[in-house]
Amino acid sequence: MTDSAKFWAGRLRDCGHTGWHDPIIYAYDQQERVEIVRSVVQRLATGLNIKSALDFGCGVGDVSRMLLSMGLEVYGYDPFVVPTLRDGRFHHLSKLAEVTTAMPPVDLAVSVTVLDHILDEEELDAALGVIRDKTNGPLIMLEYALSDQVERPAGMHRNDYQAFRTVEEWRAVLARHAFRMVEVSGVPHPLTFPSPGYRRYRRSLYSRVARLLLRLHVPPGFMLWNLQLYAARMALPITIPSVEFQDSPLKLMVCQ
């Protein structure tokens, strides 16, 4: 098993998903990310005939479920996780070669904090090459993309599982595969640029009690379902692009 496989297998085992390790952050932030992507897909769909999509690095399938709810045929690629999605319009692919050979061309590709976790440039080129070859329409990326390498937010230094590339580095990588970045917008980040809804959620008595229970070693999975329900109730709509998030390290990038 590779180091990457061990890392994601451990995250899935410990948390039940491959997102934030902290269940209080994950419960709100994951739903917010999915809704941001939904709003972009809806906007693009008004001018494009989008019937199918590739969810690149689908994880447990949160984005795939959203795309399915929009009536799309969805192909979810993930070499480490198999989503429990019982829908005939969902097709799981566990190898990059399967995306090339077993998936028809799609109208849209989505990557949500996935490509930033590919540290090896050759592997990244291979992934983007396959996405380019199999996608007839836009690529929506919600990835870490810093303004520059010098002024990094605290704690965001190269580590064993994230590259933290700059916007210009992303632009250069994408250009190698004939992708043109047509839109770049900062989006909420729970630690550095939290949304108003997330701030309200984190200040709530419910979240403070959940944090106390975590400190008492209550299993995170035990609380996650209830936290997700509460987060959905506390959510506030956000507008992207927004000046409030323009300097966030997390970016929405639309490429054509």
Protein Blocks (a to p, Z undefined) as FASTA:
>chain_A
ZZklmmmmmmmmmnopabdfblklmmmmmmmmmmmmmmmmmmmmmmpccfbdcdehklno
lmmmmmmmnopacddddfkbccddddfkbccdfbfklmmmmpccdfbdcdehkllmmmbl
klmmmmmmmmmmmpcbdcdddddddfblklgcehiacdfkbgkiafklmmmmmmmnopac
fbdcddddfklmccfklmmmmmpmklmmmmmmmmnopafklmmmmmmmmmmmmpccdddd
dfklmmpcbdcdddZZ
